């Protein structure tokens, strides 16, 4: 699982991106809302362990702190919008968020689909500070408001007590200290939370626990070092916070499916 630390550096910001053709989007989690619009084709989206098929004309709503991934069996065009929280304050406000509906995929009205595809007719990528651009801000706001309004009308929601502030602090802390010998008790104390409470916050994310979060960060770092350096695997284990090479080997196989050495060889051969 890949953990995104999205910090645009702006109060009101949006990032749009097109995926065209076949693509694999590995499992990840992040603290910002995300909307997907299927322009053409279809793909399989997995959110919190539940797989759905999204086809042309569908939207997908992924609220904060939901594990998600997708793959396209055939060619597919997907428009992705990731937004800062101020765009959804009417829907996701305070510390108790609606973390999930019973589904992530829904078919919107034709009017909404046509509206979005008319505004963003050409494939492009954009990451923008729109604090000072009222027209762009209103355009993005209108899209988000319309999508979320239709989503909550069409898809039943289940309320989950999720402390966004606690989870954001947790992710930021372990991102800075993943290579140290830390456990949940240590992190809870550093952040000023009760261990049981912090554990309950993490368990609000289906299929996730503290060990999975910390190992995800460590493995992502190990993958980078395997590709970009000639460090020995035992040294990579130490650099990434694993107790020893054996532990790195075991966790790496669990997460990636290959040993670290196999992964390094595969990536270097593909780059030749």
C-alpha angles and dihedrals in degrees: 000000000000118000116212117208098198111189111156091183091233134094095229113029141148136191122201127188139171125220112198127182124003117345142169117211107192122221111283143158132210141168099240131080119255133199125195124195119195106220096176139353123008140269141187116251123194117198121176089346095307117116122212133175116235118196137187110305095025128119128209123207117200113184123202122296097015119135110234143167138163143194133193116223088192136015112305138171116216129179113208126198121187114184141186116253097255089075092064102035091122090058106028108032134149124001099304105075132180094244096184149004123214085264136019096205123072138161110240128204114283088242092061094045092049090047094055095043091048093054094046102031099151130056109256143136125236137174110180145173102223100174090110098034105081095178094053091043092053091047094053091041092053092050093048094045092049094047095047092044092055092041095057091045094052104033123055112232132215117211117229125185101238123166103212094187093053093048093047091051090047094052093046092048097050090044088061097039105031091116092058129084097263134151135184093270092055093047094046091052093048092050095043097246133126110254093232092050093049090048089053090051091054093047089059084078105076114240095007132113135164094267092054092050095050094043091050091057093045094049093047089054092046091052090053093050092047091055102038104036141042093227116145114255091243089057091047089053091055093043091053097048101257117143092232144340092272092059091049090050093051096046093041092056091047093052104031104024094233135075115256091253092050090048092051092049093048094050094046093048091050090052093055 
